[in-house]
Amino acid sequence: MDETQALLLWRWSTLLQLTSLAMVTAFFGLLARANPRPELRWWTRAWAANLVALGVTAIWWLLQSASLFPIVTIFYVAGKTAFALLLAQGAWTMIRPGGRLFTTQQLAATLAIYSIGAGIVLRDLTSVGIVQHSIMGVLLIVLAVALWRSNAESVTWLVAGVTVRGLLALGEAGAYVLQWQQPGHGLVASLVGPAGAFLSASSSFDMGAEWLVVLGSVLAVSERARRALEASHHRLILAQEDLRQLADRDPLTGAINRRALREIFNDVQTSGAMLLFFDLDGFKQINDLYGHVAGDDCLRTFANALRESFRPSDHVVRYGGDEFLIVARGLDTAGAKARIDDVTERMDRNFGPVWCGFSVGVTELDPGGSPDMALQIADQNMYAAKNRKRR
């Protein structure tokens, strides 16, 4: 390949890469605006720096001014190095939320010192290519290894893209080393021509590898966003369940509120259940004579006695002011009587300044039966028991 062909190939591949970088930079800018994740902001800056580096190079090739070479070198090495470092910063922020590899001030100072030094020391295109591509390749390979060893989720494609781009940079550095060799014979001399062709088309190779980096970045962010959304949805469900439990629980006694009764009856509809309707005796007189504090204590004591006397699977419902309902699946008449006796014993043991007696009505809700009818019968049985006590 002669120099004219190499120059045309370089211009074509550079034009393609410039167009590609402009699209990638705009894409990340819009993505970071729509989804303000910290890694996307760093990656937007990384691709912008890469675009600046290639842009000043293209301008220099168009002008071909030797006096501009040091300035072009400064911007080129600063942009390419910033690209690798900002890419690493974004990746680190993604896998270590809240963490940073460096501050913006540290990055600016490092780039200034390095780029100005390179502008002073590096006097030709070959030396710039050797130094900058070597540094960039090493930085990207180190980043790929760090991502791989982090065991972070959803970074496989990003690791692959960064690795390929890093290896290409090292290959380009090697090609520049071959270009630096003095004309001669042997294996090295035979590689000079292919190395020149590779460098002429290197922008096209770089573009392909960089799109792989873009793909890996987008997949990593989208997968993490999906996981975050799922976690947020799960937390929302848990919060809704907590709110529902709070709404379904009586804050005074801890018993289930009456509003949850319909769901309880739906749960026992096919199997049936024993209903026990409790009502405290003389509760109005307790409030009138001893005050509402004593009445509240009586309610809490009675609710605790019900929970301790019945099974954990039985539902203790505060049906009204001083009325409680037990819905017990699989409990027979003898078991219900034994638990009523246990409630009586617990209330006698917990007898304080105010004695809290109770009356209870029992009925059985048959499988597929009417809960409302069973409730009515239990209520009637409770009032019958209360009337017998009065007589």
Backbone torsions as a table, in degrees:
resi	resn	phi	psi	omega
1	MET	NA	124.5	-179.9
2	ASP	-81.5	175.1	-174.6
3	GLU	-64.9	-36.5	180.0
4	THR	-63.7	-45.9	178.4
5	GLN	-63.2	-41.7	179.1
6	ALA	-62.1	-41.0	-180.0
7	LEU	-65.8	-42.7	178.7
8	LEU	-63.0	-42.5	178.7
9	LEU	-63.5	-41.8	-179.9
10	TRP	-63.5	-44.2	-179.6
11	ARG	-62.4	-40.9	-179.0
12	TRP	-66.3	-46.7	-179.2
13	SER	-67.6	-35.4	178.6
14	THR	-67.2	-40.5	177.9
15	LEU	-61.6	-42.0	177.8
16	LEU	-62.6	-43.4	-178.0
17	GLN	-69.0	-37.2	176.9
18	LEU	-61.1	-45.8	178.2
19	THR	-61.1	-43.3	-179.9
20	SER	-63.0	-45.0	-179.3
21	LEU	-64.4	-38.4	177.8
22	ALA	-62.9	-41.0	178.5
23	MET	-66.2	-43.1	-178.9
24	VAL	-64.6	-43.7	-179.9
25	THR	-62.1	-44.2	177.7
26	ALA	-64.1	-39.8	-179.9
27	PHE	-61.4	-48.4	-179.4
28	PHE	-67.8	-33.6	176.8
29	GLY	-62.8	-45.8	178.3
30	LEU	-66.9	-39.0	179.9
31	LEU	-65.4	-41.1	179.1
32	ALA	-67.0	-31.6	178.2
33	ARG	-72.0	-38.9	179.7
34	ALA	-77.5	-30.4	-177.6
35	ASN	-132.2	88.4	-171.1
36	PRO	-73.9	59.8	174.0
37	ARG	-84.7	143.9	-176.0
38	PRO	-61.5	-36.5	-178.9
39	GLU	-65.7	-32.7	179.3
40	LEU	-68.7	-34.6	176.8
41	ARG	-65.8	-42.9	178.5
42	TRP	-65.4	-40.3	-178.7
43	TRP	-69.7	-31.8	175.0
44	THR	-61.8	-44.1	177.6
45	ARG	-65.2	-36.5	179.9
46	ALA	-61.8	-47.8	-178.6
47	TRP	-70.1	-31.8	174.9
48	ALA	-64.2	-41.3	177.8
49	ALA	-63.9	-40.0	177.8
50	ASN	-64.1	-39.1	178.2
51	LEU	-65.0	-40.6	178.1
52	VAL	-62.4	-43.6	-178.5
53	ALA	-60.5	-46.0	-179.3
54	LEU	-72.6	-32.2	179.5
55	GLY	-64.2	-46.1	180.0
56	VAL	-67.0	-31.0	176.6
57	THR	-65.3	-43.4	179.3
58	ALA	-64.1	-39.8	178.2
59	ILE	-62.4	-42.3	-179.5
60	TRP	-64.1	-40.4	178.8
61	TRP	-64.6	-31.6	177.8
62	LEU	-73.1	-39.8	-177.1
63	LEU	-83.7	-33.5	-179.0
64	GLN	53.1	46.6	-179.6
65	SER	-104.6	118.7	-179.1
66	ALA	-65.2	-30.8	-178.7
67	SER	-67.7	-24.0	-179.8
68	LEU	-86.2	-8.2	-173.1
69	PHE	-58.9	-45.5	178.7
70	PRO	-60.4	-39.5	179.8
71	ILE	-67.2	-42.4	178.1
72	VAL	-62.1	-40.9	178.9
73	THR	-60.6	-43.8	180.0
74	ILE	-58.7	-48.6	-178.1
75	PHE	-70.1	-35.5	-178.3
76	TYR	-66.7	-52.6	-177.4
77	VAL	-67.9	-33.8	176.9
78	ALA	-65.5	-44.7	-179.2
79	GLY	-66.0	-44.0	-178.8
80	LYS	-67.5	-41.3	178.7
81	THR	-67.9	-40.6	177.2
82	ALA	-61.7	-37.7	178.4
83	PHE	-57.6	-50.0	-178.3
84	ALA	-65.5	-42.8	-177.0
85	LEU	-70.3	-40.6	179.5
86	LEU	-70.2	-33.1	174.0
87	LEU	-62.2	-42.5	177.8
88	ALA	-66.6	-40.6	178.8
89	GLN	-60.4	-44.4	178.9
90	GLY	-63.8	-43.3	179.8
91	ALA	-63.9	-40.8	179.2
92	TRP	-65.6	-39.9	177.7
93	THR	-63.8	-33.1	-179.6
94	MET	-70.6	-45.0	-176.3
95	ILE	-87.2	-16.3	176.9
96	ARG	-129.7	76.8	-176.3
97	PRO	-53.0	130.8	-179.2
98	GLY	88.3	-10.2	-178.9
99	GLY	-93.0	159.1	177.5
100	ARG	-142.1	146.0	173.6
101	LEU	-81.8	-30.3	-178.2
102	PHE	-162.3	163.2	175.8
103	THR	-90.4	166.9	178.7
104	THR	-62.9	-37.9	179.0
105	GLN	-64.9	-41.6	178.8
106	GLN	-64.8	-40.6	178.7
107	LEU	-63.6	-45.3	-178.8
108	ALA	-62.6	-42.7	-179.7
109	ALA	-65.5	-43.1	179.9
110	THR	-63.2	-46.3	-179.9
111	LEU	-64.2	-38.9	-179.6
112	ALA	-63.4	-47.1	-178.8
113	ILE	-64.5	-46.2	-177.1
114	TYR	-67.0	-46.4	-174.8
115	SER	-69.0	-39.9	178.2
116	ILE	-66.1	-40.7	176.3
117	GLY	-61.2	-41.8	178.4
118	ALA	-64.7	-39.5	179.0
119	GLY	-63.2	-29.7	-179.9
120	ILE	-82.4	-42.0	-171.8
121	VAL	-85.0	-44.4	-173.6
122	LEU	-82.5	120.0	-172.0
123	ARG	-110.8	-4.8	-179.6
124	ASP	-145.0	166.3	-175.3
125	LEU	-64.0	-36.6	-177.8
126	THR	-65.2	-45.9	-179.8
127	SER	-65.1	-38.2	176.4
128	VAL	-62.7	-43.6	179.9
129	GLY	-62.5	-43.0	-179.5
130	ILE	-63.1	-50.4	-174.8
131	VAL	-68.1	-51.2	-172.2
132	GLN	-69.5	-42.1	-180.0
133	HIS	-68.7	-32.3	176.4
134	SER	-64.5	-48.1	-179.2
135	ILE	-63.3	-45.4	-179.2
136	MET	-63.8	-42.4	179.0
137	GLY	-61.6	-44.3	179.5
138	VAL	-63.1	-44.6	-179.9
139	LEU	-60.0	-43.4	-177.9
140	LEU	-70.5	-38.8	177.6
141	ILE	-65.1	-41.2	177.1
142	VAL	-61.8	-40.9	177.7
143	LEU	-62.1	-44.4	-179.9
144	ALA	-61.7	-42.3	178.9
145	VAL	-64.5	-41.8	-180.0
146	ALA	-63.9	-41.7	177.6
147	LEU	-64.5	-42.1	-179.3
148	TRP	-65.5	-41.8	-178.4
149	ARG	-76.6	-14.5	180.0
150	SER	-73.2	-16.0	-176.7
151	ASN	57.1	25.5	178.7
152	ALA	-70.6	152.6	-178.9
153	GLU	-82.0	147.3	170.2
154	SER	65.8	31.2	179.5
155	VAL	-117.1	12.1	-175.6
156	THR	-60.5	-48.8	-179.2
157	TRP	-68.5	-33.2	177.1
158	LEU	-66.6	-42.2	176.4
159	VAL	-60.5	-43.2	179.8
160	ALA	-62.5	-45.8	-179.2
161	GLY	-64.1	-44.4	-179.9
162	VAL	-65.8	-37.4	179.1
163	THR	-64.1	-47.6	-179.5
164	VAL	-62.0	-42.6	-179.7
165	ARG	-66.2	-38.1	178.0
166	GLY	-66.2	-42.3	178.5
167	LEU	-65.2	-38.0	175.9
168	LEU	-62.0	-41.6	179.1
169	ALA	-62.5	-41.8	177.7
170	LEU	-66.7	-36.5	176.5
171	GLY	-64.6	-38.7	178.0
172	GLU	-66.7	-38.1	175.8
173	ALA	-61.7	-41.7	177.6
174	GLY	-63.6	-38.1	178.5
175	ALA	-65.0	-38.9	176.5
176	TYR	-65.7	-35.2	176.2
177	VAL	-61.7	-42.2	177.8
178	LEU	-64.2	-38.2	177.4
179	GLN	-64.2	-25.3	-177.1
180	TRP	-78.1	-16.5	-176.5
181	GLN	-68.9	149.4	176.1
182	GLN	-73.0	145.2	178.6
183	PRO	-55.9	139.9	-178.6
184	GLY	-170.6	-154.6	-178.1
185	HIS	-125.5	168.5	176.7
186	GLY	103.3	-170.5	-174.5
187	LEU	-63.4	-44.0	-178.0
188	VAL	-62.1	-44.0	-179.5
189	ALA	-63.5	-34.7	-179.5
190	SER	-70.9	-17.6	-179.7
191	LEU	-91.1	-9.3	-176.7
192	VAL	-64.0	-43.7	179.8
193	GLY	-62.5	-52.1	176.5
194	PRO	-59.2	-34.7	178.6
195	ALA	-64.1	-40.3	177.8
196	GLY	-64.2	-41.5	178.2
197	ALA	-63.9	-40.0	178.7
198	PHE	-61.9	-43.9	179.7
199	LEU	-66.1	-35.1	179.3
200	SER	-64.6	-35.5	-179.2
201	ALA	-98.9	5.5	-172.5
202	SER	-62.3	-31.6	179.8
203	SER	-61.1	-36.5	177.9
204	SER	-66.3	-42.0	177.0
205	PHE	-63.6	-43.3	178.9
206	ASP	-59.4	-40.5	-178.6
207	MET	-62.1	-43.7	178.8
208	GLY	-62.0	-43.5	179.5
209	ALA	-66.5	-37.1	-178.9
210	GLU	-69.6	-32.6	174.4
211	TRP	-67.7	-30.6	174.0
212	LEU	-66.7	-37.7	174.8
213	VAL	-63.5	-42.7	178.0
214	VAL	-60.2	-46.3	179.2
215	LEU	-58.6	-46.7	179.4
216	GLY	-62.0	-40.2	179.5
217	SER	-63.6	-46.5	-177.8
218	VAL	-65.9	-42.8	179.0
219	LEU	-63.1	-41.2	179.7
220	ALA	-64.0	-45.0	-179.1
221	VAL	-66.8	-44.0	-177.7
222	SER	-66.1	-39.3	179.1
223	GLU	-66.7	-40.6	178.5
224	ARG	-68.4	-36.7	176.8
225	ALA	-64.9	-39.0	177.5
226	ARG	-63.4	-44.6	179.1
227	ARG	-64.2	-39.7	178.7
228	ALA	-64.7	-39.1	178.4
229	LEU	-65.4	-41.3	178.2
230	GLU	-64.4	-41.9	178.6
231	ALA	-64.0	-40.5	178.4
232	SER	-64.7	-40.1	178.3
233	HIS	-64.1	-40.4	178.6
234	HIS	-64.6	-42.6	177.9
235	ARG	-63.4	-37.2	178.5
236	LEU	-64.4	-41.6	178.1
237	ILE	-63.2	-43.1	178.3
238	LEU	-63.3	-40.5	178.7
239	ALA	-64.9	-40.6	177.6
240	GLN	-63.6	-38.9	178.3
241	GLU	-65.6	-40.4	177.2
242	ASP	-62.8	-43.8	178.7
243	LEU	-64.0	-37.9	179.5
244	ARG	-65.5	-42.1	178.6
245	GLN	-63.7	-39.5	176.8
246	LEU	-63.7	-40.6	-179.8
247	ALA	-70.0	-31.2	-178.2
248	ASP	-87.7	0.1	-179.3
249	ARG	-111.7	137.1	174.8
250	ASP	-75.2	119.7	-175.0
251	PRO	-64.4	-24.5	-178.2
252	LEU	-79.0	-48.7	-172.9
253	THR	-103.6	-16.3	-175.4
254	GLY	79.1	-0.3	177.2
255	ALA	-75.8	166.0	179.0
256	ILE	-72.1	139.9	177.1
257	ASN	-74.3	159.5	-178.0
258	ARG	-63.9	-27.0	-176.9
259	ARG	-65.5	-19.8	179.1
260	ALA	-89.7	1.2	-174.2
261	LEU	-65.7	-37.3	-178.7
262	ARG	-61.0	-41.4	178.7
263	GLU	-66.9	-36.8	177.8
264	ILE	-63.4	-44.2	179.8
265	PHE	-65.8	-36.3	175.9
266	ASN	-62.0	-35.1	-177.8
267	ASP	-69.9	-33.6	-176.5
268	VAL	-102.2	8.7	-174.0
269	GLN	-60.6	-42.4	-175.3
270	THR	-79.4	-28.5	-175.8
271	SER	-98.0	-22.2	-174.1
272	GLY	82.5	170.4	-178.7
273	ALA	-164.9	162.1	173.0
274	MET	-93.2	130.9	178.2
275	LEU	-108.1	129.9	177.8
276	LEU	-124.6	114.8	-174.8
277	PHE	-103.8	112.9	-177.1
278	PHE	-103.9	144.9	174.5
279	ASP	-142.5	129.5	179.8
280	LEU	-70.8	140.9	-179.5
281	ASP	-86.6	130.6	174.8
282	GLY	63.6	32.3	-176.4
283	PHE	-67.4	-34.7	178.7
284	LYS	-62.7	-40.1	179.1
285	GLN	-65.7	-34.7	177.8
286	ILE	-61.7	-46.2	178.8
287	ASN	-64.5	-40.5	-177.1
288	ASP	-69.2	-40.9	-174.4
289	LEU	-85.5	-37.8	-172.0
290	TYR	-113.7	-8.8	178.1
291	GLY	97.7	166.0	-176.6
292	HIS	-70.6	-25.6	177.6
293	VAL	-63.6	-44.4	177.3
294	ALA	-64.1	-39.0	177.5
295	GLY	-63.1	-41.7	177.8
296	ASP	-64.5	-40.1	177.3
297	ASP	-61.4	-40.2	179.0
298	CYS	-62.8	-42.7	179.3
299	LEU	-64.0	-44.0	179.8
300	ARG	-64.4	-43.2	-179.9
301	THR	-61.4	-43.9	-178.4
302	PHE	-67.1	-41.7	178.5
303	ALA	-62.4	-40.4	177.3
304	ASN	-64.3	-39.6	178.7
305	ALA	-63.6	-39.5	177.2
306	LEU	-63.1	-46.6	-178.7
307	ARG	-63.0	-38.4	-177.3
308	GLU	-76.7	-26.8	-177.6
309	SER	-84.7	-31.4	-178.0
310	PHE	-98.2	172.1	-175.3
311	ARG	-76.6	156.6	177.9
312	PRO	-59.8	-27.5	-179.4
313	SER	-81.5	-12.0	179.5
314	ASP	-79.6	144.2	-176.6
315	HIS	-94.8	122.9	176.9
316	VAL	-102.8	112.6	-172.9
317	VAL	-116.4	129.8	170.3
318	ARG	-84.0	104.8	-172.0
319	TYR	-80.7	-37.8	179.7
320	GLY	-147.3	-158.7	-177.5
321	GLY	-57.4	-54.9	178.6
322	ASP	-123.8	25.5	-179.1
323	GLU	-112.4	135.7	179.6
324	PHE	-130.1	144.1	-179.9
325	LEU	-123.8	133.5	173.5
326	ILE	-108.3	126.5	173.7
327	VAL	-112.0	108.0	-172.5
328	ALA	-121.1	108.9	178.8
329	ARG	-78.6	135.1	175.8
330	GLY	78.1	13.8	179.5
331	LEU	-99.8	129.2	179.3
332	ASP	-93.1	179.9	-175.3
333	THR	-63.9	-41.6	179.7
334	ALA	-64.4	-41.5	178.6
335	GLY	-65.5	-36.9	178.6
336	ALA	-65.0	-42.5	179.3
337	LYS	-63.0	-40.7	-179.5
338	ALA	-63.1	-38.0	-179.4
339	ARG	-74.9	-31.1	175.0
340	ILE	-65.9	-41.3	176.9
341	ASP	-62.5	-37.1	179.3
342	ASP	-66.5	-38.5	176.6
343	VAL	-61.6	-42.9	179.5
344	THR	-60.1	-44.2	-179.7
345	GLU	-64.2	-41.6	-179.6
346	ARG	-66.2	-38.5	178.5
347	MET	-67.9	-36.0	177.1
348	ASP	-67.0	-39.0	179.8
349	ARG	-68.5	-33.1	-179.2
350	ASN	-90.9	17.1	-178.4
351	PHE	-62.2	124.9	179.9
352	GLY	-118.6	-147.9	178.9
353	PRO	-59.7	-28.1	-179.2
354	VAL	-121.5	127.7	177.7
355	TRP	-90.2	132.3	-177.8
356	CYS	-112.1	101.4	174.8
357	GLY	-90.2	172.3	-178.6
358	PHE	-152.4	160.2	171.2
359	SER	-122.5	152.3	-176.2
360	VAL	-141.1	141.3	172.8
361	GLY	-119.4	136.1	-174.6
362	VAL	-120.6	138.6	171.5
363	THR	-151.4	166.5	-178.3
364	GLU	-112.9	129.5	173.5
365	LEU	-89.8	110.3	-179.1
366	ASP	-70.2	154.4	174.8
367	PRO	-55.8	126.3	-178.5
368	GLY	77.7	4.2	-177.7
369	GLY	-77.4	177.6	-178.0
370	SER	-89.5	115.5	178.0
371	PRO	-60.9	-38.2	-178.8
372	ASP	-64.1	-41.1	179.0
373	MET	-66.2	-42.7	179.0
374	ALA	-63.5	-40.1	176.9
375	LEU	-61.4	-41.4	-179.1
376	GLN	-64.0	-41.2	179.1
377	ILE	-66.7	-43.5	178.4
378	ALA	-61.3	-39.9	178.7
379	ASP	-64.7	-43.0	178.8
380	GLN	-64.4	-41.5	178.4
381	ASN	-63.6	-36.4	178.0
382	MET	-64.5	-45.1	-179.7
383	TYR	-67.6	-32.7	175.2
384	ALA	-63.6	-41.8	177.2
385	ALA	-65.4	-38.9	179.4
386	LYS	-66.0	-39.1	-179.9
387	ASN	-68.1	-36.8	178.7
388	ARG	-63.2	-37.8	177.6
389	LYS	-64.2	-41.0	-178.5
390	ARG	-64.9	-39.4	-179.9
391	ARG	-70.5	NA	NA
